Amino acid sequence: MSEQTENPKTIAVFAREYYETSITKEPVELNLEDYPELEGMSKEESIDYVEFNASKMKPTNDEFGYDSLEEQLNDMDIRRDKITNETQEIYAVAKMF
């Protein structure tokens, strides 16, 4: 006996979208004299240090209770947002999950 397959009366069709979002926050200005850990560094060295150590650095403004420069930066207003690499795919399946 061969197994009979039933022809479906319906299939599920749906769209899935993919995209990348980037958000740029308002910058803060660091007075390098307020950060002794940056003393003696060139501008490029200071930039590298801040990019990798913001979570360990003090905020520029203590009045809002931030624990670190990174926390302060994450709380800044959005300056610009951008969506890129938008794609869409259409799928059809026998049964919706």
FIDOTI-154832 format. One record per residue: residue in three letters; y, x, z of N, C-alpha, C, CB in turn. Coordinates in steps of 0.2 Angstrom, whole numbers, plus 5000, padded with zeros to 4 digits. Glycine has a CB too. Example, Ala and Ser with C-alpha at 12.3 -4.5 7.8 and 13.67 -1.06 7.14 Angstrom:
REM residues 2
Ala497250665039497850625039498450665039497850575045;Ser498950645035499550685036500050645039499750705029;
END
This chain:
REM residues 97
Met499450045000500050005000500650045000500049955006;Ser501150034996501750064996502250035000501950084989;Glu502650065003503150045007503750015003503450095013;Gln503949955004504449925000505149935003504349854998;Thr505649955000506349965003506749905000506650035001;Glu507149875005507549825004508149845001507649775010;Asn508449814996509049824993509649794998509149794986;Pro510049835000510549815005511049765002510949875008;Lys511249715006511749665003512449695005511649605007;Thr512549735009513149765011513149835013513549725017;Ile513649875012513749945014514449945017513649995008;Ala514449995022515150015025515450065022514950025033;Val516150055020516550105017517150115021516750075010;Phe517350175022517850195027518250265024517650205034;Ala518850265026519250325025519250375031519950305022;Arg519250435030519450485035519950535033518750525037;Glu520450545037521050585035521050645039521650545036;Tyr521250705036521250765040521950795039520750815037;Tyr522250825044522950855043523050905049523450805043;Glu523550945048523750995053524450975055523751065050;Thr524550975061525250965064525551025068525250895068;Ser526151035066526451095070527051065073526551155066;Ile527251085079527851065083528151125085527651015089;Thr528851125084529251185086529651155091529651215080;Lys529651185097530151165103530751205103529751175109;Glu531251175106531951205107531751275110532451165111;Pro532151325108532051395111532451405118532251445106;Val532251455122532651475127532851545126532351465134;Glu533451565129533651635128533451675134534451635127;Leu533151725133532951775139533451825140532251805138;Asn533751835146534151885147533651945149534751875153;Leu533551995145533052045147533152085153533052095141;Glu533752085156533952115162533652075168534652115163;Asp533452005167533151965172532451975173533351895171;Tyr532152015168531452025168531252105168531151995161;Pro531152125174531052195175530452225172530952215183;Glu529952175170529352205167529452225160528852145167;Leu530052205157530252215150530652285150530652165147;Glu530852305156531352365156531052425152531452385163;Gly531452455148531152515144530852495138530752555148;Met530752435136530352415130530852405125529952355131;Ser530652425119531052405113531052335112530752445106;Lys531452305107531452235106530752215103531952225101;Glu530452245099529852225096529252225102529552275091;Glu529252275106528852275112528952215117528852345116;Ser529552205118529752145122529452085119530552145123;Ile529552075113529352015109528552005110529552015102;Asp528252065109527452065109527252045116527152125107;Tyr527652075121527452065128527551985130527852105133;Val528151965128528251895130527751845127528951875128;Glu527551855120527151815117526451815120527051835110;Phe526251865123525551875126525551855134525251935125;Asn526151855137526151855144526651795147526451915147;Ala526851755143527351705145527051665151527451655139;Ser526351655151526051615157526151655163525351605155;Lys526251715163526351755169527051775171525951825169;Met527551755167528251765168528651715171528551785161;Lys529151725175529551675178529951635173529951705183;Pro530051575174530451535170531251555170530451455171;Thr531551545165532351555165532751515169532551555157;Asn532451455171532851405175532351385180533051345171;Asp532451405187532051385192532151315195532151435198;Glu532751285193532951215196532451165194533651205194;Phe532051165189531651115187530851125190531551105180;Gly530751175193530151185197529551205192529951125200;Tyr529751245187529251265182528851325186529551295176;Asp528251335185527851395187527851455183527151375189;Ser528051445177528051505172528551485166527351515170;Leu528651535162529051535156528651485151529151605153;Glu528051495151527651455146527651385148526851475147;Glu527651365154527751295156528351265154527551285164;Gln528951305155529551285153529651275146530051335156;Leu529351325142529351315135529051255132529051375131;Asn528451235135528051175133528451115135527351185137;Asp528851115139529251055141529851045137529351055149;Met530051095133530651085129530651035124530851155126;Asp531251005122531250955117530950985110531950925116;Ile530750935106530550955100531150965095530050895097;Arg531151025092531651035087531451015080531751115087;Arg530751025079530551005072529750995072530651065067;Asp529550945068528850945068528650935060528550875072;Lys528050955059527850955052527050945051527951025049;Ile526950905046526250885045526050925038526150815044;Thr525550955038525350995032524550985031525451075032;Asn524351005025523651005023523350935024523251055027;Glu523750885021523450815022522950805016524050765021;Thr522350785018521850765014521450695016521250825013;Gln521150665012520850605013520150605009521250545011;Glu519650575013518950575010518750505011518450625012;Ile518450475006518150405006517350415007518350365000;Tyr517150375012516350385013516150315013516250415020;Ala515450315011515050245011514450265014515050225003;Val514250215018513650225022513250155022513750255029;Ala512550165023512250105023512350055029511450115023;Lys512550085035512650055041513250085045512050045045;Met513650055047514250085051513950105058514850035052;Phe514150155060513950185066514150145072514150255067;
END
